[in-house]
Amino acid sequence: MTTTPAATPAPRFLDLHVVQTLPYNNVNRDDLGSPKSLTFGGTTRTRVSSQAWKRPVRLAVEEAIGEKALRTRRLPQQVRRELIERGWPEDLAALAGAQVIRSAETKLALEKGDRTTASLLFLPDSAAPALADIAENHREALTKALGKAAATKPLLPKDDVHAVLRSRNGSIALFGRMLAEIPGAGVDGAVQVAHAFTTHATSVQADFFTAVDDVNQWAEDAGSAHMNTGEFSSGVFYRYATLDLRDLATNIAALNDTPDDPDTQPTAATGPNPRDVDTLRDLATAFATAFLGTMPGAKKTSTAPHTHPDLVYIAVRPDRPLSLAAAFEEPVRAREHGWALPSRQALSDYATRINRLLGTTDLPYAAHAGLDDKPLPGLGTAAGSYPALIAGAIDAAYPTATKAPTA
């Protein structure tokens, strides 16, 4: 009797684990200017919020893929400026800017004299020119309504406005969008980013500083022109993010206008549409590269904490994402080598144990790259560089067999 071998589960999640040392810094502060913190494992740690790291990651992704998305409440002003540049009079352009929101006929409200929206919008940077084009096609109706009661009623075609407000690009496909006011405009983000935190206990360090007045001072004025105290921290951080490969494929299928065609929808059995694979590979590569290489910018001119990761572990998982944050629930203790080396070892040891318990020791891809000369067996094979590590993960996430055939 022969048995048919079980099919290899399709890759589903791309997990990114980073151990990174930050020197004296305050890359993410609270409302009082102090480094953010959390209590974990009974000790206080320094924390960097996911939002603080996600924004520079998103901007780096957009630069890499050449597609920008803008988060703004100033869409009416964007349309107004676009039309003024096309030669429209200012009052008519302002009316058109308000009309792109008013004509949507939703709960999306206008504020500040119709110059801003009550909610933040997240749209491709092509949205304002596209809305300006709609206004151009209905300039006569806008001109007739200018200065009259009719200007407060919808004057532009709702379906055309909705189509623009529902538009998306690669950045929105990755990071998602909340826009409940427009049917079909919401996008579930494929990217999930955790708050980074130190693997060990930390404390806030105060820095007393002064500023000197450069203009010649009278003798009785000889002192500092300004005095204050800043708060900073330092430590070894664990950072984690995961990319849902199927959700990203679904978002890209919708971007390519195939959301209702069952033959184009990604499933566990079929994987992504072959025509989308190159786009998916580019987006996943851009995200992984940006997550490894970016830094929040707060206090950068006074601390310049521009480090790169000491260790990166990437796993492609077929079942569910897996954070390894629990590796540091017991705070790492500084030894003769500091916190970085034992943090890297703790990550490897925990990954070994949790994968054994889950029965997922044979993952589609598990590899690491970092500063250590000695192997870290819990983190898969060793790659020679971060670019090589990412390239291997992308090949595993999107096997070449799923690519569209070339002529």
N, C-alpha and C positions, 0 to 999 in steps of 0.2 A: 504493500500500500504506500502510495506516495502522497505527500502533502504539498500543497501549494504554499510557497513562502508568503508571509504577510506583506502587504504592500507597505512601502516606506512612507510614513506619514509626511504630508506636505509641510514645508516650512511655514510657520504662522507668525512668529514673533522674532524680532531682532533685538536682543538685550545688550545694552552697553553699560559696562561697569568701569568706573574710573577711580583711581586713587591719585590724588593730586595734593602737593604741598603748596600752601600759600604763605608767604612771609607776612610780616607786619602789614595789615591791610584793614579796610572797612569797605568791602565791595558791595555790601548790602546792609543798610542801616534801618533802624526802626524810627518811630515818630519822634524820638528824643535824640536821634543821631548816634545811638550806640549800635554796635554790631548785633544783628539778630541772633537769637539763641533758642535752644530747646532743652528740655530735660529728658534724657534717654539713659536707661540703665542706672538711674539714680544719680547721674552727674550732669552738670551743665555743659552743653556743647555750643560751639559757634555754628550758626546756620546761615545758609544762603538760599533764599526762596527760589522756587522753580521759576517764577515770573522774571526774577532778576537775571537768571541765566538764559531763560528761553528767548528773551527779546534779542540779545546779541546773536544767539544761534539762528533765529529766524532771519535776521538781517544778513548774516553770512550766507545762509542758504539762498536767499533771493539774489545776492550778488553772484553766487556760483551758477545758478540756473538762468539768470537774466530775466527773471519775472518778479516784479514787486507787487506787494499788496500793502494798502495803507489803512491803518486804524485811525478813524477820525470822526469827530462830530461836525466837521466843517464842510461837508459835501455841498451844501448850497453855495458856500463861498467859492469852492473849487469850480463849480459850474459857472458861477458869475464871472470869475477871473478868465475862464476859458472863453466865454462869449465876448468879454471886453477885448481880449486879444484878437478876436475875429472881427472887431469893429462895431460891436453892438453898443448902444448908449448904456450908461451905467444903470439907470433906473429900470430899463427893460431887462438887462442881464440879471439884476437882482430879483426881479419878478420870476424869471425863468429858473433861477436857482432855488427859490422857494417852491416853485411848482413841481420840481422833480420829487419833492417829498409830499406835497399836498395831493398831487395826482396819483400817488400810490394808494390813497384811500385806505390806510391802515391806521393802527394806533401809534405809528411812528410820528412823534410830535416834533413841532418846530419850537425853538426858543430864541431868546435874545434878538427880538425883532426879525424873526425868520432867517437868522444868519447861521444858526447851528441846529443840530438835532438833539433831542433829549437823550438818545442812546448813541453809544459808539457804534460805528459801522466799520466793517472790515471787508474791503473790496479791492479788486485788482486796480492798479493805477490807471488802467484804461477806462474805468467806469465813468469818471467825470467827462472826458471827451465824448464818450458814447451818449451820455445824457445830454450833453450840449448839442450833439447831432439831432437828437429827438426834438429839442427846442427849436433848432434851425428849421426843421420840417413843419413846425407849427408856429412860426414867428408871427404870422398874420393874426392868429387868434390871440396870442399874447399881447400884441400891439393894441388890438381893439379893447382888451380888458384892462390895460394899464390905467391906474388911477380910478378905476370903477369898482363897484361891488363885486363884479364878476371875477376880479382878480383873486378873491378868497375862495373860489370854487375850483375844482379840478379842471385843467385846461389841456393836459397832455394825455395821450393814450395810456391807460393803466397797465395793460399787458406789456407794452414796450418798456415802460419804466421798471416793471417787475422783472422782466428778462435781464435787465442790466443789474438790478440789485441782487438777483440770484446768481450772477456770473461768478466764476471762480477761476483760480489758476493753481499752479503747482504748490505755491506757498500755502494757500487756503486748504488744498487737499491734504497737506501734511499737518497743519496746526489747527484746522477746524474753524468754525465760526458759529457764534450764537446770534441768531437774528430771527426771533420768534414772530416778529411783526409781519414778515413777508413769507407767505406759504412756499415751502420748498427751498428757502434760502439758508436754513441751518445746515451745517456740515459737521459731522462727528469727526474730530481730529484723530488722525492715525498715530500721532505722537503723544506719549505720556512721559512727563518729566517729574522726578521726585525732588524734594528739597534736599540740597546737599548739606552735610553736617560733618563735624570733625569726628574722627574715630576715637577720640580721647577727650578727657575733660579739659576745658579751657576757662580762662578768666579774661575779663576786659582789662586792657592796659591803657592808662591815661597818658596823654601827651600834652603837656603845657607848652604853649607857643606864644610868641610875640611877633608883632610886625612893626617895622621902623618906618617913620615918616621920612621920605627921601629929600624933602625940601628942608633947607637949612633951618635948624631950630634955635630959638633963643635959649640962653643958658637955663632959664627957669622952666623951659619946656622940654629939657633933655630927658626923654624917657620913651617908652614904647607908645606908639600911636594906637595899638590894639593888643589886647591880651585875651586868651581864651584857652580852653582845654578841649582836645579832641579825644575820642575813644576808638581803640583799635583792638585787633586780635590777630592771632596767627595759629596755624595748625595744619594737620593733614586731613583732607576732606575725602569722604566717600560720595561719589556722584553716580546717579543711576537714571537711565532713560530706556524706554522700550518703544519700538516701532511696530505697530500692528500691520503686517504685510497685506493681509486680506482687506482690512479697512482702507488702506491706501489704494489697493487695486480697485476697490469699489468706487472710491472717490474719483479716481482717474477715469474709470469707465463712464461715470456721470459727466465728467468734464468733457469727454469725447462724444457726448450726446447719445449715449447708449444705455441709459439707466433702466429702460423698460424692456430691453431685448434680453431674454433669458440666455441666449447663446453667447452673450458677451460678458455676463456677470461672473466674477470670480467665485469659485466654490472650493471646498476642500478637495474635491475630486479632480476638478479641471485646472485649478490654478488660475492665474491672471490671463486675460486675453493676450495672445501672442503679440498683437500689434502694439500693446501698451508696455511690453517688457522693457524696452529701451528707456522709456520715460520713467518707469518705476525704478530701474537701476540707477538712473541719474539722480532722482530725488533721494533715494536711500543713501547713496554715496555722499551727496551733498549734506544730508542731515548728519550722518555719522562723522564726517570730517569736521563739520561746524561744531558739533557737540564736544569733540575732543579739543578743538583748537581755539575756542572763544573764551573771553573773560568778561564779566560785568565791569562796567566802566566807572563805578563810583569811587571817588578819591584817587583816581589813577594818577593825577598830576602830582600828588603829594606822597604816593607810596609805590607806584609803578610795580605792582605785584604780578608781572607778566610771566608766570611759569607755565610749563606744559605738564601733562600728566606724568607721574612716575611709573604708572602701570595702567594698562587698558586690557580688559577682558571682554571679548564679544562672544555671545552664544546665540545661535539660531535654534529656536525651540519650536517643536511641533504642537505643543499642548497649550501652554499658558505662560505668560511672562513670569519671571522669578527675580525679585529683588534680593540682594544679598546683604541688606542693611543689618539683619540680625547678627551678622558676623561681628558687629561692633557694639552689640547691646552691652556686653562687658567691655568697658573702656580699655583701650590699648594702653599699656604702661611703657613709658619711655625707658629704654635701656641705654647701654653705652652707644648705641647707634641712633638714638632718638626714636621718634614715633613712626617714621615712614617705613622702615624695613619690617618691623613687626606688624604693621597694618597690612602690608602686601602679603605677608605670610598668613595672617588671620583670614584674609579673603580666600586664599587658596585652600586652607584647611576647612573652612566652612563650606565652600563649594563642593569639596569632595564628599563631605558628610551628607549634605542635603540632596545632592544628586543621587547618592546611593539609596537614601530613604525613598526618593521619588521613583527610583528605577529608571532614571534618564541619564545613565552614564554614557550612552552612545547617542549623542546629539548630532543633528545634521551638520553642525559646525560648532566648535569650541576651541578658541585659541586666544593667546595673549601676547603682548609685547610690552617690554618695560626695561627698567634699569638693571634688573638682576641677572647675573651671570649663571646662577644656579637655577635649575628648572623649578617651576611651580606646578606640580602634577595635577592639582585640582582644577587648573584653568586651561586644560587642553594643551595643544601643541604650541610651541613657541614660534612666533613670526619675527622676521628680522626688523620690521619697521611698522609704524602705524599705518602708512598707506597700504603696505602688503597685507596687514591684518584686516583692514576694511575691504580690500579687494577680494580676499578669500571669503569673507562673510557675505558679500553681495553675490558672489558666484554660487554660494550655498543657498541663499535666499531665493535667487532667481536662476535655477539651473539652466544651462545653455539649451537643454532639450526643449524648453518651453518657449524659446525665442522663435519669432517668425522666420520662416525660411527665406534665404536670400536668393536672388535670381542668379 
